Amino acid sequence: MITKLTHLCIYVLNQDSAYDFYINKLGFAVHTDAPMGEGARWLTVTPPEQPELEITLFLVAEGGMFDKETVAAMTGLIKKGTFGAAVFTCNDLMATYQELKTKGVVFKKPPTKEFYGYEALFIDDSGNWFSLSQLNS
Amino acid sequence: MEQYEKLYLYKRIVQSKLFIDNNFAENIDLDNIADQACFSKSHFIRLFKSIYGKSPHNYMVSVRIKKAKKLLAEGVSVLDVCQRVGFDSPTSFTATFKKLAGKTPSEYGSQAAEKKRAIVVNPLSAVPNCFAQTHGWIK
């Protein structure tokens, strides 16, 4: 039977700026940063309290199952903000919102009361959007 | 006005937290941080803990250990790491590291070095096959 989630994939347009965003701005940790030859890179990061959950920062680039047309389509969709990749939670949304804004994170929606708690929406350096929530206790 | 005051209060606590993030290796006077944030020490600790789940001191220690892990994974010696993250002695550093990380700094550094070696020898050992195939790294 399925027991847990170990890898999650986020498609990014530049791994250097994604590294800076997820590590230096969001405060995630590097799990694996391995050069794969010919400029390719396997880069995974983990949220602060989930060191076993690897978030793959998957570069959208030609190669393997990604042909030129697919790359163009994916790039357009990501830049357009089509993909909402995940929900992150925090202990205190207002404090986390203030801190991330200070670090330059762009928010699409400020902290707003929802039936499940409080929620804000931010986008990463590529254009993927995320929910940042403080859930009702 | 109440909303504005609450935001202002959050800003002061967040600035204090960011100050700890950027100066964790220094001998930080937490009384001074409370003063600069315009709180009494006890009020500052209570607010900080309510937001971050830890006292300012424990938060500072956790930041030091997080940085220590990064340096150990880069191959920096235990003694150098101890000094660079702001611990007074290798003994206190080792005890605190083991308490928070579940292993000694040496053990952590050795395991990180072994993982690095394994990736150099075979980079694909770190990548689930499904992703390696998607990338075209294996047929």
Boltz contact constraints between the chains, C-beta under 6 A:
constraints:
  - contact:
      token1: [A, 32]
      token2: [B, 126]
      max_distance: 6.0
  - contact:
      token1: [A, 34]
      token2: [B, 119]
      max_distance: 6.0
  - contact:
      token1: [A, 34]
      token2: [B, 123]
      max_distance: 6.0
  - contact:
      token1: [A, 34]
      token2: [B, 126]
      max_distance: 6.0
  - contact:
      token1: [A, 36]
      token2: [B, 123]
      max_distance: 6.0
  - contact:
      token1: [A, 36]
      token2: [B, 137]
      max_distance: 6.0
  - contact:
      token1: [A, 42]
      token2: [B, 127]
      max_distance: 6.0
  - contact:
      token1: [A, 63]
      token2: [B, 135]
      max_distance: 6.0
  - contact:
      token1: [A, 63]
      token2: [B, 136]
      max_distance: 6.0
  - contact:
      token1: [A, 64]
      token2: [B, 134]
      max_distance: 6.0
  - contact:
      token1: [A, 64]
      token2: [B, 135]
      max_distance: 6.0
  - contact:
      token1: [A, 64]
      token2: [B, 136]
      max_distance: 6.0
  - contact:
      token1: [A, 65]
      token2: [B, 134]
      max_distance: 6.0
  - contact:
      token1: [A, 91]
      token2: [B, 53]
      max_distance: 6.0
  - contact:
      token1: [A, 92]
      token2: [B, 51]
      max_distance: 6.0
  - contact:
      token1: [A, 94]
      token2: [B, 10]
      max_distance: 6.0
  - contact:
      token1: [A, 95]
      token2: [B, 10]
      max_distance: 6.0
  - contact:
      token1: [A, 95]
      token2: [B, 14]
      max_distance: 6.0
  - contact:
      token1: [A, 95]
      token2: [B, 51]
      max_distance: 6.0
  - contact:
      token1: [A, 98]
      token2: [B, 10]
      max_distance: 6.0
  - contact:
      token1: [A, 98]
      token2: [B, 11]
      max_distance: 6.0
  - contact:
      token1: [A, 98]
      token2: [B, 14]
      max_distance: 6.0
  - contact:
      token1: [A, 99]
      token2: [B, 14]
      max_distance: 6.0
